[in-house]
Structures are given as structure tokens and as C-alpha cells.
């Protein structure tokens, strides 16, 4: 795997870091790179655990529930409830979007 494919882009990392800091704060390049490596390792750690669960269940696709399960299994319990809430709201918004598209397709070509 190429290094650029292993890590999130530095610009994204920098933008996320800046949100948590005072507007006058500066972030050194090595600071961004260190966080970039840590975030990438964290994502790999969680994804690997979720992937193992999917393999045991003979599934090929990791879903949000698998990620939440992995977070809990690996001891990141404080993230579980916020992630469950986020996932629920995300799924609701996807349903609304699908229904909106169906409604728009159904009314396409209808005369007024």
C-alpha cells in the first residue's frame, strides 16, 4: 500500500485539529504528521476488529453496527452511545432522502 493511501490527507487532519484550538494557535508539521499516523492506526485497529467479526459471521461488508461493536469490544465504550445516536440519525436521513427521490420521480411528468 502506498503511504498516501495509508493516511488521511494532512489537510483534513489539520482542519479537524484547528477546530479544537484557539484561532491564534499554530500546528507544527510534525504535530500534524503524528496525529495523522495515530488517526490512521486507530481506524485500522477498529476496522480490523470489525472485519474479524464479519469474517466469523461469513459476511463481506462492514457496517456501522460492526464498527460500534468493535469500539465497545476494544474498550472505547464512551463512544458507543454517541455513535449509536449518530448512526440512527444517519439512517433516518437516508430514508428521508430515498422517500424524497421516490416522490420526485413519481411526480415527474405530471401536469399541473
N, C-alpha and C positions, 0 to 999 in steps of 0.2 A: 504494500500500500504506500502510495506517495505521501510524504509528510503533509502536504497541503490538503490531502483527503482525510488525514487522521484528526486534524484540528479544526475547530470552528474558526472562521476568519477573525483576525486580530481586530478589525474594525468593529465587528459585532461585540466582541469581548469588551473593547474599550467603551463602546456606547453603554453597555449594561453597567460597567463599573462606574462610569461618570454619573449615572442616575443616583447612586448611593453616596456620592461625595459632594462636598461644597463646590460651588461653581468656580471657585478660585483654585481648586486642587489640581495638581498635575500628576500624571501617572507615568512612571519611567517605563521604557521599552521592556526591560527585563521583568518588571511587575506584570505587564500585560501578558508577556510570554509565559510567565509562571502560572498565572490564572488560567490561561489558555490550555496549558498542559493538564492542570488539575481538573478543569471542567471536562476536558476530553476523556480523562481517565475515569472520572465519576460516571459519565454517560456510558462508557464501555462496561464498567462494573455493573451498573444497573441493568443494562441491556443483556449482558451475558447471563445474569441470573434469570431474567425473564425468558431468554431464549432456551435455557435449560428446561424451564417449566414447560414451554411449548413443545420441545422435543419429547419430553416424558409423556405429554398428552397427545403426541403424534399430530401436532399442528405446525403449520409453517409460518403463520403470521402472528407477530407480537401485537397485542392490542393494549389499550390504555389500562385495562384491568390487570394485565400481566405486569405492566410497569409498576402499578400501585402495589401489587402483591410482592414484587421484588423489593421495592422500597421498604415495605414492612418486614420482610424476611431478613433484610440486611441491616435492620436496626434504625431505619430512618422514619420511625413511627410518627414523629411530629409533622411530617409532610403528608401523611396518608389522608387525613380528613380534608385539608385544603385541596389536595389533588382529586379526591372523590367529588367534591363540590364542583371543581373546575370541569372535570370530565362530564358530570351530569349536565352542567350548563352548556358545554360544548355540544353534546349530543342533542340537546333540545334545540339549539340554534341550527344545527344541521337539518333536523326535521322540519323546522320552520322554513328554511331555505328550499328544501325539496318541495314542500307544500306550495310555496310561493311560485316556484317554477312550474308545477303542475297547473296551478290556477292560471298563470300567464299563457301557457301552451293551450289550455282549454279555451281561453277567450280569444286566442289568435284567430283572426279571420272573421270574428263575429262582427256583424254590422251594428252600427248604433243608430 
